[in-house]
Amino acid sequence: MLLLLLFPASAGAAERLDVVYPVLDGRDVTRQLQFSLLRLALEKSGQPYVIRPYDSSSMTNARMQEFLADGQPLTVAWFGTSADAERRFLPVRIPLTRGLIGVRLLLIAKDRQADFDRVRRLNDLSSLLAGQGFGWADIEILRHSGLQVSVAPMENLFGLTALKRIDYFPLGANEIYDLLEQHRDVDGLAVEQDLALHFFHFDMFFFVNRANEALGQALQQGLERAYADGSFMTTFNAHPDIVALRHVANLEHRRWLEVPNPLLSAETSALPARYWEEPSHGANVD
């Protein structure tokens, strides 16, 4: 088990933060941008902390949220935000991917590109079946626009896509290339070449139990300090997922399909523009 115990010199006698984060679907969480930003926020908070994973082979996104609502064994998690999640949990209201996870590219069977070449409007996807993981906020967003969604454990969705049991698997532009590399043992997968689905102001937040104000405030303050001193953007721009996105995703030449976000809260909508990144892109269609 990964166990990191840190005592920043400036913390004095401050109470130690107990940070227990989830591992879902057997993924290497430490590779994720969100984990790098969690560490950065804790370091910038100036408080002592202990950080460790909670790994359960049976933990879905929905079960993770149950654990967080109970306040144990998890004390922090990150997942797609919604007005409901922001009521149930204490949100650290700073977008972790600057909105880029709301830019969805499609994982498809590599011999199906021609099927997606014909997609010009969002409604053109309505006859195709998307795959999403249990408990993902994206499910409601896609269904709100009349799109068909099949829900399964995330690890099953790669094989289901390759076998054409589902037609496409939307993933964040910032993560899709790393996930494809992690699943290179699944033959026949490719990133669709021309489309990008855009969920307006959709992102992941850190969430903590509503009773755990100390951790929530520490993370909020840590991320704000990281923005102020430039270390947030340094960490963000250097992360391999962001580097891959900017060099491979070809966002400016894709056909963008705007997808309404019915989950957006008034508070998140009102966040300052400096927290969001609006990628340059070509023609918008809907």
Beta strands, then each sheet from edge to edge (+ up, - down):
strand 1: 4-6
strand 2: 17-23
strand 3: 49-55
strand 4: 77-80
strand 5: 90-92
strand 6: 103-109
strand 7: 129-133
strand 8: 148-152
strand 9: 169-172
strand 10: 189-191
strand 11: 195-199
strand 12: 204-208
strand 13: 255-259
strand 14: 284-285
sheet 1: 1+ 3- 2-
sheet 2: 4+ 12- 5+
sheet 3: 9+ 6- 10+
sheet 4: 9+ 6- 11+ 13+ 14+
sheet 5: 7+ 8+
end
